[in-house]
Amino acid sequence: MTEIIPKASAGRYMGMSNIVEATNGPFATAIGGMIMFTIGAAASQAVGARAAMLAGPVLFVIGSALLTQVREPRREGLITATT
């Protein structure tokens, strides 16, 4: 990852990456649990578990769509290897 980010701010980007990687488990557990118990209480536990499993791909698509709005800054002075 350090090859694609500016050297001067590598610590900041690595810190943000670590925060995202560390918090995805608790967030996924909380969201999946809420879905499972809400739908499970209304229908059945099997339906709630299936709904929680289907939420993963749906949230993946939503996250991917949100990332399309991120603009990559211009990288100046980047040396590329040519073969």
PyMOL Python script that loads the backbone (N, CA, C, O; Angstrom):
from pymol import cmd

cmd.read_pdbstr("""\
ATOM      1  N   MET A   1       0.823  -1.188   0.000  1.00  0.00           N
ATOM      2  CA  MET A   1       0.000   0.000   0.000  1.00  0.00           C
ATOM      3  C   MET A   1       0.867   1.251   0.000  1.00  0.00           C
ATOM      4  O   MET A   1       0.472   2.271  -0.565  1.00  0.00           O
ATOM      5  N   THR A   2       2.017   1.195   0.609  1.00  0.00           N
ATOM      6  CA  THR A   2       2.845   2.394   0.700  1.00  0.00           C
ATOM      7  C   THR A   2       3.401   2.827  -0.640  1.00  0.00           C
ATOM      8  O   THR A   2       3.915   3.939  -0.758  1.00  0.00           O
ATOM      9  N   GLU A   3       3.313   1.973  -1.663  1.00  0.00           N
ATOM     10  CA  GLU A   3       3.787   2.358  -2.983  1.00  0.00           C
ATOM     11  C   GLU A   3       2.814   3.287  -3.699  1.00  0.00           C
ATOM     12  O   GLU A   3       3.216   3.997  -4.621  1.00  0.00           O
ATOM     13  N   ILE A   4       1.550   3.301  -3.300  1.00  0.00           N
ATOM     14  CA  ILE A   4       0.553   4.082  -4.023  1.00  0.00           C
ATOM     15  C   ILE A   4       0.095   5.327  -3.273  1.00  0.00           C
ATOM     16  O   ILE A   4      -0.723   6.085  -3.793  1.00  0.00           O
ATOM     17  N   ILE A   5       0.595   5.553  -2.081  1.00  0.00           N
ATOM     18  CA  ILE A   5       0.205   6.734  -1.314  1.00  0.00           C
ATOM     19  C   ILE A   5       1.411   7.646  -1.151  1.00  0.00           C
ATOM     20  O   ILE A   5       2.548   7.179  -1.217  1.00  0.00           O
ATOM     21  N   PRO A   6       1.183   8.931  -0.940  1.00  0.00           N
ATOM     22  CA  PRO A   6       2.308   9.851  -0.767  1.00  0.00           C
ATOM     23  C   PRO A   6       3.135   9.490   0.465  1.00  0.00           C
ATOM     24  O   PRO A   6       2.584   9.171   1.519  1.00  0.00           O
ATOM     25  N   LYS A   7       4.440   9.542   0.327  1.00  0.00           N
ATOM     26  CA  LYS A   7       5.332   9.167   1.431  1.00  0.00           C
ATOM     27  C   LYS A   7       5.140  10.068   2.647  1.00  0.00           C
ATOM     28  O   LYS A   7       5.238   9.608   3.785  1.00  0.00           O
ATOM     29  N   ALA A   8       4.867  11.345   2.411  1.00  0.00           N
ATOM     30  CA  ALA A   8       4.745  12.296   3.516  1.00  0.00           C
ATOM     31  C   ALA A   8       3.543  12.004   4.411  1.00  0.00           C
ATOM     32  O   ALA A   8       3.575  12.302   5.605  1.00  0.00           O
ATOM     33  N   SER A   9       2.488  11.425   3.847  1.00  0.00           N
ATOM     34  CA  SER A   9       1.283  11.172   4.640  1.00  0.00           C
ATOM     35  C   SER A   9       0.975   9.685   4.751  1.00  0.00           C
ATOM     36  O   SER A   9      -0.181   9.305   4.935  1.00  0.00           O
ATOM     37  N   ALA A  10       1.992   8.844   4.641  1.00  0.00           N
ATOM     38  CA  ALA A  10       1.789   7.394   4.698  1.00  0.00           C
ATOM     39  C   ALA A  10       1.207   6.958   6.039  1.00  0.00           C
ATOM     40  O   ALA A  10       0.357   6.069   6.080  1.00  0.00           O
ATOM     41  N   GLY A  11       1.648   7.563   7.123  1.00  0.00           N
ATOM     42  CA  GLY A  11       1.147   7.199   8.448  1.00  0.00           C
ATOM     43  C   GLY A  11      -0.341   7.445   8.596  1.00  0.00           C
ATOM     44  O   GLY A  11      -1.060   6.642   9.190  1.00  0.00           O
ATOM     45  N   ARG A  12      -0.792   8.558   8.052  1.00  0.00           N
ATOM     46  CA  ARG A  12      -2.215   8.893   8.150  1.00  0.00           C
ATOM     47  C   ARG A  12      -3.056   7.882   7.375  1.00  0.00           C
ATOM     48  O   ARG A  12      -4.066   7.394   7.882  1.00  0.00           O
ATOM     49  N   TYR A  13      -2.645   7.569   6.151  1.00  0.00           N
ATOM     50  CA  TYR A  13      -3.398   6.610   5.341  1.00  0.00           C
ATOM     51  C   TYR A  13      -3.365   5.210   5.957  1.00  0.00           C
ATOM     52  O   TYR A  13      -4.380   4.514   5.965  1.00  0.00           O
ATOM     53  N   MET A  14      -2.222   4.799   6.466  1.00  0.00           N
ATOM     54  CA  MET A  14      -2.134   3.482   7.096  1.00  0.00           C
ATOM     55  C   MET A  14      -2.991   3.437   8.362  1.00  0.00           C
ATOM     56  O   MET A  14      -3.597   2.410   8.666  1.00  0.00           O
ATOM     57  N   GLY A  15      -3.041   4.542   9.095  1.00  0.00           N
ATOM     58  CA  GLY A  15      -3.883   4.609  10.293  1.00  0.00           C
ATOM     59  C   GLY A  15      -5.355   4.477   9.949  1.00  0.00           C
ATOM     60  O   GLY A  15      -6.095   3.759  10.622  1.00  0.00           O
ATOM     61  N   MET A  16      -5.784   5.179   8.890  1.00  0.00           N
ATOM     62  CA  MET A  16      -7.183   5.072   8.466  1.00  0.00           C
ATOM     63  C   MET A  16      -7.496   3.653   8.003  1.00  0.00           C
ATOM     64  O   MET A  16      -8.573   3.129   8.283  1.00  0.00           O
ATOM     65  N   SER A  17      -6.562   3.039   7.301  1.00  0.00           N
ATOM     66  CA  SER A  17      -6.759   1.670   6.845  1.00  0.00           C
ATOM     67  C   SER A  17      -6.896   0.716   8.029  1.00  0.00           C
ATOM     68  O   SER A  17      -7.745  -0.175   8.011  1.00  0.00           O
ATOM     69  N   ASN A  18      -6.075   0.893   9.043  1.00  0.00           N
ATOM     70  CA  ASN A  18      -6.150   0.030  10.224  1.00  0.00           C
ATOM     71  C   ASN A  18      -7.466   0.214  10.976  1.00  0.00           C
ATOM     72  O   ASN A  18      -8.038  -0.757  11.473  1.00  0.00           O
ATOM     73  N   ILE A  19      -7.942   1.442  11.062  1.00  0.00           N
ATOM     74  CA  ILE A  19      -9.219   1.694  11.744  1.00  0.00           C
ATOM     75  C   ILE A  19     -10.358   1.002  11.006  1.00  0.00           C
ATOM     76  O   ILE A  19     -11.219   0.378  11.626  1.00  0.00           O
ATOM     77  N   VAL A  20     -10.360   1.113   9.685  1.00  0.00           N
ATOM     78  CA  VAL A  20     -11.415   0.475   8.884  1.00  0.00           C
ATOM     79  C   VAL A  20     -11.373  -1.044   9.052  1.00  0.00           C
ATOM     80  O   VAL A  20     -12.409  -1.686   9.222  1.00  0.00           O
ATOM     81  N   GLU A  21     -10.176  -1.606   9.002  1.00  0.00           N
ATOM     82  CA  GLU A  21     -10.053  -3.058   9.126  1.00  0.00           C
ATOM     83  C   GLU A  21     -10.423  -3.550  10.519  1.00  0.00           C
ATOM     84  O   GLU A  21     -10.944  -4.656  10.666  1.00  0.00           O
ATOM     85  N   ALA A  22     -10.160  -2.741  11.540  1.00  0.00           N
ATOM     86  CA  ALA A  22     -10.459  -3.163  12.908  1.00  0.00           C
ATOM     87  C   ALA A  22     -11.939  -3.018  13.260  1.00  0.00           C
ATOM     88  O   ALA A  22     -12.447  -3.751  14.109  1.00  0.00           O
ATOM     89  N   THR A  23     -12.629  -2.086  12.621  1.00  0.00           N
ATOM     90  CA  THR A  23     -14.023  -1.847  12.993  1.00  0.00           C
ATOM     91  C   THR A  23     -15.032  -2.592  12.119  1.00  0.00           C
ATOM     92  O   THR A  23     -16.221  -2.601  12.437  1.00  0.00           O
ATOM     93  N   ASN A  24     -14.586  -3.218  11.024  1.00  0.00           N
ATOM     94  CA  ASN A  24     -15.576  -3.866  10.164  1.00  0.00           C
ATOM     95  C   ASN A  24     -16.238  -5.064  10.835  1.00  0.00           C
ATOM     96  O   ASN A  24     -17.419  -5.310  10.592  1.00  0.00           O
ATOM     97  N   GLY A  25     -15.541  -5.801  11.650  1.00  0.00           N
ATOM     98  CA  GLY A  25     -16.136  -6.942  12.349  1.00  0.00           C
ATOM     99  C   GLY A  25     -17.242  -6.546  13.315  1.00  0.00           C
ATOM    100  O   GLY A  25     -18.346  -7.084  13.236  1.00  0.00           O
ATOM    101  N   PRO A  26     -16.967  -5.607  14.233  1.00  0.00           N
ATOM    102  CA  PRO A  26     -18.045  -5.184  15.142  1.00  0.00           C
ATOM    103  C   PRO A  26     -19.247  -4.564  14.425  1.00  0.00           C
ATOM    104  O   PRO A  26     -20.389  -4.802  14.821  1.00  0.00           O
ATOM    105  N   PHE A  27     -19.004  -3.771  13.376  1.00  0.00           N
ATOM    106  CA  PHE A  27     -20.127  -3.182  12.643  1.00  0.00           C
ATOM    107  C   PHE A  27     -20.941  -4.260  11.930  1.00  0.00           C
ATOM    108  O   PHE A  27     -22.171  -4.221  11.945  1.00  0.00           O
ATOM    109  N   ALA A  28     -20.264  -5.212  11.314  1.00  0.00           N
ATOM    110  CA  ALA A  28     -20.970  -6.289  10.626  1.00  0.00           C
ATOM    111  C   ALA A  28     -21.781  -7.123  11.609  1.00  0.00           C
ATOM    112  O   ALA A  28     -22.905  -7.523  11.306  1.00  0.00           O
ATOM    113  N   THR A  29     -21.221  -7.384  12.776  1.00  0.00           N
ATOM    114  CA  THR A  29     -21.935  -8.150  13.794  1.00  0.00           C
ATOM    115  C   THR A  29     -23.166  -7.394  14.281  1.00  0.00           C
ATOM    116  O   THR A  29     -24.234  -7.982  14.447  1.00  0.00           O
ATOM    117  N   ALA A  30     -23.017  -6.090  14.509  1.00  0.00           N
ATOM    118  CA  ALA A  30     -24.145  -5.288  14.991  1.00  0.00           C
ATOM    119  C   ALA A  30     -25.245  -5.198  13.941  1.00  0.00           C
ATOM    120  O   ALA A  30     -26.419  -5.395  14.255  1.00  0.00           O
ATOM    121  N   ILE A  31     -24.877  -4.902  12.701  1.00  0.00           N
ATOM    122  CA  ILE A  31     -25.890  -4.777  11.645  1.00  0.00           C
ATOM    123  C   ILE A  31     -26.554  -6.126  11.371  1.00  0.00           C
ATOM    124  O   ILE A  31     -27.779  -6.210  11.283  1.00  0.00           O
ATOM    125  N   GLY A  32     -25.752  -7.176  11.236  1.00  0.00           N
ATOM    126  CA  GLY A  32     -26.310  -8.509  10.994  1.00  0.00           C
ATOM    127  C   GLY A  32     -27.187  -8.977  12.140  1.00  0.00           C
ATOM    128  O   GLY A  32     -28.228  -9.597  11.922  1.00  0.00           O
ATOM    129  N   GLY A  33     -26.763  -8.678  13.368  1.00  0.00           N
ATOM    130  CA  GLY A  33     -27.565  -9.068  14.529  1.00  0.00           C
ATOM    131  C   GLY A  33     -28.905  -8.353  14.574  1.00  0.00           C
ATOM    132  O   GLY A  33     -29.934  -8.957  14.875  1.00  0.00           O
ATOM    133  N   MET A  34     -28.881  -7.049  14.270  1.00  0.00           N
ATOM    134  CA  MET A  34     -30.142  -6.301  14.257  1.00  0.00           C
ATOM    135  C   MET A  34     -31.084  -6.843  13.190  1.00  0.00           C
ATOM    136  O   MET A  34     -32.281  -7.002  13.432  1.00  0.00           O
ATOM    137  N   ILE A  35     -30.546  -7.122  12.020  1.00  0.00           N
ATOM    138  CA  ILE A  35     -31.380  -7.667  10.942  1.00  0.00           C
ATOM    139  C   ILE A  35     -31.926  -9.034  11.332  1.00  0.00           C
ATOM    140  O   ILE A  35     -33.113  -9.314  11.167  1.00  0.00           O
ATOM    141  N   MET A  36     -31.042  -9.879  11.852  1.00  0.00           N
ATOM    142  CA  MET A  36     -31.438 -11.243  12.187  1.00  0.00           C
ATOM    143  C   MET A  36     -32.518 -11.269  13.268  1.00  0.00           C
ATOM    144  O   MET A  36     -33.494 -12.011  13.154  1.00  0.00           O
ATOM    145  N   PHE A  37     -32.345 -10.465  14.311  1.00  0.00           N
ATOM    146  CA  PHE A  37     -33.317 -10.515  15.400  1.00  0.00           C
ATOM    147  C   PHE A  37     -34.600  -9.772  15.057  1.00  0.00           C
ATOM    148  O   PHE A  37     -35.675 -10.160  15.515  1.00  0.00           O
ATOM    149  N   THR A  38     -34.510  -8.713  14.261  1.00  0.00           N
ATOM    150  CA  THR A  38     -35.732  -7.990  13.871  1.00  0.00           C
ATOM    151  C   THR A  38     -36.596  -8.841  12.958  1.00  0.00           C
ATOM    152  O   THR A  38     -37.790  -9.010  13.207  1.00  0.00           O
ATOM    153  N   ILE A  39     -36.005  -9.375  11.908  1.00  0.00           N
ATOM    154  CA  ILE A  39     -36.769 -10.209  10.975  1.00  0.00           C
ATOM    155  C   ILE A  39     -37.087 -11.559  11.608  1.00  0.00           C
ATOM    156  O   ILE A  39     -38.151 -12.126  11.358  1.00  0.00           O
ATOM    157  N   GLY A  40     -36.171 -12.078  12.424  1.00  0.00           N
ATOM    158  CA  GLY A  40     -36.399 -13.357  13.089  1.00  0.00           C
ATOM    159  C   GLY A  40     -37.565 -13.299  14.057  1.00  0.00           C
ATOM    160  O   GLY A  40     -38.298 -14.276  14.214  1.00  0.00           O
ATOM    161  N   ALA A  41     -37.741 -12.147  14.710  1.00  0.00           N
ATOM    162  CA  ALA A  41     -38.868 -12.012  15.635  1.00  0.00           C
ATOM    163  C   ALA A  41     -40.188 -11.916  14.870  1.00  0.00           C
ATOM    164  O   ALA A  41     -41.226 -12.370  15.351  1.00  0.00           O
ATOM    165  N   ALA A  42     -40.141 -11.323  13.677  1.00  0.00           N
ATOM    166  CA  ALA A  42     -41.371 -11.170  12.902  1.00  0.00           C
ATOM    167  C   ALA A  42     -41.733 -12.447  12.163  1.00  0.00           C
ATOM    168  O   ALA A  42     -42.913 -12.784  12.070  1.00  0.00           O
ATOM    169  N   ALA A  43     -40.758 -13.160  11.642  1.00  0.00           N
ATOM    170  CA  ALA A  43     -41.046 -14.358  10.845  1.00  0.00           C
ATOM    171  C   ALA A  43     -40.564 -15.600  11.592  1.00  0.00           C
ATOM    172  O   ALA A  43     -41.315 -16.201  12.360  1.00  0.00           O
ATOM    173  N   SER A  44     -39.319 -15.975  11.365  1.00  0.00           N
ATOM    174  CA  SER A  44     -38.725 -17.098  12.085  1.00  0.00           C
ATOM    175  C   SER A  44     -37.222 -16.883  12.127  1.00  0.00           C
ATOM    176  O   SER A  44     -36.684 -16.047  11.400  1.00  0.00           O
ATOM    177  N   GLN A  45     -36.545 -17.644  12.982  1.00  0.00           N
ATOM    178  CA  GLN A  45     -35.106 -17.464  13.104  1.00  0.00           C
ATOM    179  C   GLN A  45     -34.379 -17.822  11.810  1.00  0.00           C
ATOM    180  O   GLN A  45     -33.371 -17.198  11.476  1.00  0.00           O
ATOM    181  N   ALA A  46     -34.874 -18.809  11.085  1.00  0.00           N
ATOM    182  CA  ALA A  46     -34.233 -19.199   9.826  1.00  0.00           C
ATOM    183  C   ALA A  46     -34.329 -18.083   8.796  1.00  0.00           C
ATOM    184  O   ALA A  46     -33.373 -17.829   8.063  1.00  0.00           O
ATOM    185  N   VAL A  47     -35.460 -17.425   8.737  1.00  0.00           N
ATOM    186  CA  VAL A  47     -35.629 -16.311   7.794  1.00  0.00           C
ATOM    187  C   VAL A  47     -34.745 -15.141   8.215  1.00  0.00           C
ATOM    188  O   VAL A  47     -34.159 -14.471   7.364  1.00  0.00           O
ATOM    189  N   GLY A  48     -34.646 -14.893   9.496  1.00  0.00           N
ATOM    190  CA  GLY A  48     -33.782 -13.816   9.985  1.00  0.00           C
ATOM    191  C   GLY A  48     -32.320 -14.060   9.657  1.00  0.00           C
ATOM    192  O   GLY A  48     -31.610 -13.132   9.269  1.00  0.00           O
ATOM    193  N   ALA A  49     -31.861 -15.298   9.807  1.00  0.00           N
ATOM    194  CA  ALA A  49     -30.477 -15.622   9.483  1.00  0.00           C
ATOM    195  C   ALA A  49     -30.211 -15.472   7.993  1.00  0.00           C
ATOM    196  O   ALA A  49     -29.156 -14.979   7.595  1.00  0.00           O
ATOM    197  N   ARG A  50     -31.148 -15.890   7.181  1.00  0.00           N
ATOM    198  CA  ARG A  50     -30.987 -15.733   5.725  1.00  0.00           C
ATOM    199  C   ARG A  50     -30.963 -14.255   5.335  1.00  0.00           C
ATOM    200  O   ARG A  50     -30.186 -13.850   4.470  1.00  0.00           O
ATOM    201  N   ALA A  51     -31.796 -13.468   5.963  1.00  0.00           N
ATOM    202  CA  ALA A  51     -31.822 -12.030   5.667  1.00  0.00           C
ATOM    203  C   ALA A  51     -30.501 -11.378   6.060  1.00  0.00           C
ATOM    204  O   ALA A  51     -30.005 -10.503   5.350  1.00  0.00           O
ATOM    205  N   ALA A  52     -29.931 -11.798   7.185  1.00  0.00           N
ATOM    206  CA  ALA A  52     -28.638 -11.250   7.613  1.00  0.00           C
ATOM    207  C   ALA A  52     -27.538 -11.640   6.630  1.00  0.00           C
ATOM    208  O   ALA A  52     -26.654 -10.831   6.347  1.00  0.00           O
ATOM    209  N   MET A  53     -27.577 -12.864   6.107  1.00  0.00           N
ATOM    210  CA  MET A  53     -26.586 -13.292   5.125  1.00  0.00           C
ATOM    211  C   MET A  53     -26.756 -12.550   3.803  1.00  0.00           C
ATOM    212  O   MET A  53     -25.760 -12.244   3.147  1.00  0.00           O
ATOM    213  N   LEU A  54     -27.967 -12.258   3.401  1.00  0.00           N
ATOM    214  CA  LEU A  54     -28.206 -11.517   2.163  1.00  0.00           C
ATOM    215  C   LEU A  54     -27.847 -10.038   2.308  1.00  0.00           C
ATOM    216  O   LEU A  54     -27.607  -9.359   1.310  1.00  0.00           O
ATOM    217  N   ALA A  55     -27.809  -9.543   3.527  1.00  0.00           N
ATOM    218  CA  ALA A  55     -27.453  -8.139   3.743  1.00  0.00           C
ATOM    219  C   ALA A  55     -26.001  -7.878   3.374  1.00  0.00           C
ATOM    220  O   ALA A  55     -25.666  -6.763   2.975  1.00  0.00           O
ATOM    221  N   GLY A  56     -25.128  -8.878   3.495  1.00  0.00           N
ATOM    222  CA  GLY A  56     -23.715  -8.700   3.170  1.00  0.00           C
ATOM    223  C   GLY A  56     -23.491  -8.252   1.736  1.00  0.00           C
ATOM    224  O   GLY A  56     -22.869  -7.213   1.515  1.00  0.00           O
ATOM    225  N   PRO A  57     -23.979  -9.004   0.751  1.00  0.00           N
ATOM    226  CA  PRO A  57     -23.803  -8.554  -0.634  1.00  0.00           C
ATOM    227  C   PRO A  57     -24.478  -7.212  -0.929  1.00  0.00           C
ATOM    228  O   PRO A  57     -23.956  -6.408  -1.702  1.00  0.00           O
ATOM    229  N   VAL A  58     -25.628  -6.976  -0.318  1.00  0.00           N
ATOM    230  CA  VAL A  58     -26.320  -5.704  -0.541  1.00  0.00           C
ATOM    231  C   VAL A  58     -25.468  -4.546  -0.021  1.00  0.00           C
ATOM    232  O   VAL A  58     -25.308  -3.537  -0.708  1.00  0.00           O
ATOM    233  N   LEU A  59     -24.926  -4.686   1.179  1.00  0.00           N
ATOM    234  CA  LEU A  59     -24.082  -3.634   1.734  1.00  0.00           C
ATOM    235  C   LEU A  59     -22.776  -3.488   0.949  1.00  0.00           C
ATOM    236  O   LEU A  59     -22.237  -2.386   0.845  1.00  0.00           O
ATOM    237  N   PHE A  60     -22.270  -4.590   0.400  1.00  0.00           N
ATOM    238  CA  PHE A  60     -21.077  -4.533  -0.447  1.00  0.00           C
ATOM    239  C   PHE A  60     -21.343  -3.681  -1.682  1.00  0.00           C
ATOM    240  O   PHE A  60     -20.509  -2.860  -2.064  1.00  0.00           O
ATOM    241  N   VAL A  61     -22.493  -3.872  -2.304  1.00  0.00           N
ATOM    242  CA  VAL A  61     -22.843  -3.095  -3.496  1.00  0.00           C
ATOM    243  C   VAL A  61     -23.026  -1.621  -3.142  1.00  0.00           C
ATOM    244  O   VAL A  61     -22.595  -0.742  -3.888  1.00  0.00           O
ATOM    245  N   ILE A  62     -23.658  -1.357  -2.017  1.00  0.00           N
ATOM    246  CA  ILE A  62     -23.842   0.035  -1.584  1.00  0.00           C
ATOM    247  C   ILE A  62     -22.482   0.689  -1.332  1.00  0.00           C
ATOM    248  O   ILE A  62     -22.252   1.821  -1.756  1.00  0.00           O
ATOM    249  N   GLY A  63     -21.587  -0.015  -0.648  1.00  0.00           N
ATOM    250  CA  GLY A  63     -20.251   0.528  -0.399  1.00  0.00           C
ATOM    251  C   GLY A  63     -19.474   0.758  -1.676  1.00  0.00           C
ATOM    252  O   GLY A  63     -18.764   1.756  -1.803  1.00  0.00           O
ATOM    253  N   SER A  64     -19.602  -0.154  -2.622  1.00  0.00           N
ATOM    254  CA  SER A  64     -18.929   0.012  -3.909  1.00  0.00           C
ATOM    255  C   SER A  64     -19.469   1.224  -4.653  1.00  0.00           C
ATOM    256  O   SER A  64     -18.709   1.975  -5.265  1.00  0.00           O
ATOM    257  N   ALA A  65     -20.767   1.411  -4.601  1.00  0.00           N
ATOM    258  CA  ALA A  65     -21.368   2.568  -5.268  1.00  0.00           C
ATOM    259  C   ALA A  65     -20.899   3.871  -4.623  1.00  0.00           C
ATOM    260  O   ALA A  65     -20.665   4.858  -5.320  1.00  0.00           O
ATOM    261  N   LEU A  66     -20.762   3.878  -3.312  1.00  0.00           N
ATOM    262  CA  LEU A  66     -20.290   5.082  -2.637  1.00  0.00           C
ATOM    263  C   LEU A  66     -18.830   5.383  -2.963  1.00  0.00           C
ATOM    264  O   LEU A  66     -18.431   6.547  -3.000  1.00  0.00           O
ATOM    265  N   LEU A  67     -18.039   4.354  -3.197  1.00  0.00           N
ATOM    266  CA  LEU A  67     -16.627   4.563  -3.516  1.00  0.00           C
ATOM    267  C   LEU A  67     -16.429   5.139  -4.910  1.00  0.00           C
ATOM    268  O   LEU A  67     -15.360   5.677  -5.201  1.00  0.00           O
ATOM    269  N   THR A  68     -17.416   5.041  -5.767  1.00  0.00           N
ATOM    270  CA  THR A  68     -17.268   5.639  -7.094  1.00  0.00           C
ATOM    271  C   THR A  68     -17.212   7.158  -7.018  1.00  0.00           C
ATOM    272  O   THR A  68     -16.756   7.802  -7.962  1.00  0.00           O
ATOM    273  N   GLN A  69     -17.664   7.737  -5.922  1.00  0.00           N
ATOM    274  CA  GLN A  69     -17.637   9.190  -5.755  1.00  0.00           C
ATOM    275  C   GLN A  69     -16.285   9.706  -5.271  1.00  0.00           C
ATOM    276  O   GLN A  69     -16.058  10.916  -5.257  1.00  0.00           O
ATOM    277  N   VAL A  70     -15.385   8.809  -4.875  1.00  0.00           N
ATOM    278  CA  VAL A  70     -14.067   9.215  -4.385  1.00  0.00           C
ATOM    279  C   VAL A  70     -13.192   9.566  -5.573  1.00  0.00           C
ATOM    280  O   VAL A  70     -13.066   8.781  -6.513  1.00  0.00           O
ATOM    281  N   ARG A  71     -12.591  10.737  -5.530  1.00  0.00           N
ATOM    282  CA  ARG A  71     -11.726  11.193  -6.612  1.00  0.00           C
ATOM    283  C   ARG A  71     -10.276  10.986  -6.222  1.00  0.00           C
ATOM    284  O   ARG A  71      -9.851  11.374  -5.134  1.00  0.00           O
ATOM    285  N   GLU A  72      -9.532  10.380  -7.108  1.00  0.00           N
ATOM    286  CA  GLU A  72      -8.121  10.133  -6.854  1.00  0.00           C
ATOM    287  C   GLU A  72      -7.332  11.395  -7.153  1.00  0.00           C
ATOM    288  O   GLU A  72      -7.477  11.970  -8.232  1.00  0.00           O
ATOM    289  N   PRO A  73      -6.489  11.843  -6.204  1.00  0.00           N
ATOM    290  CA  PRO A  73      -5.696  13.046  -6.466  1.00  0.00           C
ATOM    291  C   PRO A  73      -4.601  12.746  -7.494  1.00  0.00           C
ATOM    292  O   PRO A  73      -4.175  11.602  -7.653  1.00  0.00           O
ATOM    293  N   ARG A  74      -4.161  13.788  -8.181  1.00  0.00           N
ATOM    294  CA  ARG A  74      -3.090  13.632  -9.146  1.00  0.00           C
ATOM    295  C   ARG A  74      -1.805  13.298  -8.404  1.00  0.00           C
ATOM    296  O   ARG A  74      -1.503  13.875  -7.359  1.00  0.00           O
ATOM    297  N   ARG A  75      -1.073  12.378  -8.950  1.00  0.00           N
ATOM    298  CA  ARG A  75       0.235  12.025  -8.375  1.00  0.00           C
ATOM    299  C   ARG A  75       1.314  12.609  -9.263  1.00  0.00           C
ATOM    300  O   ARG A  75       1.474  12.210 -10.417  1.00  0.00           O
ATOM    301  N   GLU A  76       2.038  13.544  -8.719  1.00  0.00           N
ATOM    302  CA  GLU A  76       3.108  14.175  -9.470  1.00  0.00           C
ATOM    303  C   GLU A  76       4.437  13.630  -8.979  1.00  0.00           C
ATOM    304  O   GLU A  76       4.619  13.354  -7.793  1.00  0.00           O
ATOM    305  N   GLY A  77       5.338  13.487  -9.896  1.00  0.00           N
ATOM    306  CA  GLY A  77       6.663  13.009  -9.523  1.00  0.00           C
ATOM    307  C   GLY A  77       6.725  11.513  -9.319  1.00  0.00           C
ATOM    308  O   GLY A  77       7.698  11.011  -8.757  1.00  0.00           O
ATOM    309  N   LEU A  78       5.726  10.798  -9.754  1.00  0.00           N
ATOM    310  CA  LEU A  78       5.703   9.345  -9.593  1.00  0.00           C
ATOM    311  C   LEU A  78       6.542   8.705 -10.698  1.00  0.00           C
ATOM    312  O   LEU A  78       6.332   8.958 -11.884  1.00  0.00           O
ATOM    313  N   ILE A  79       7.470   7.894 -10.295  1.00  0.00           N
ATOM    314  CA  ILE A  79       8.317   7.210 -11.265  1.00  0.00           C
ATOM    315  C   ILE A  79       7.694   5.866 -11.574  1.00  0.00           C
ATOM    316  O   ILE A  79       7.420   5.074 -10.673  1.00  0.00           O
ATOM    317  N   THR A  80       7.472   5.614 -12.850  1.00  0.00           N
ATOM    318  CA  THR A  80       6.909   4.334 -13.239  1.00  0.00           C
ATOM    319  C   THR A  80       7.976   3.503 -13.938  1.00  0.00           C
ATOM    320  O   THR A  80       8.819   4.028 -14.665  1.00  0.00           O
ATOM    321  N   ALA A  81       7.923   2.233 -13.709  1.00  0.00           N
ATOM    322  CA  ALA A  81       8.876   1.322 -14.325  1.00  0.00           C
ATOM    323  C   ALA A  81       8.370   0.940 -15.702  1.00  0.00           C
ATOM    324  O   ALA A  81       7.198   0.602 -15.871  1.00  0.00           O
ATOM    325  N   THR A  82       9.232   0.993 -16.660  1.00  0.00           N
ATOM    326  CA  THR A  82       8.878   0.561 -18.001  1.00  0.00           C
ATOM    327  C   THR A  82       9.684  -0.666 -18.358  1.00  0.00           C
ATOM    328  O   THR A  82      10.861  -0.770 -18.014  1.00  0.00           O
ATOM    329  N   THR A  83       9.050  -1.589 -19.045  1.00  0.00           N
ATOM    330  CA  THR A  83       9.756  -2.804 -19.431  1.00  0.00           C
ATOM    331  C   THR A  83       9.963  -2.864 -20.912  1.00  0.00           C
ATOM    332  O   THR A  83      10.545  -3.825 -21.415  1.00  0.00           O
TER     333      THR A  83
END
""", "prot")
cmd.dss("prot")
cmd.show_as("cartoon", "prot")
cmd.util.cbc("prot")
cmd.orient("prot")
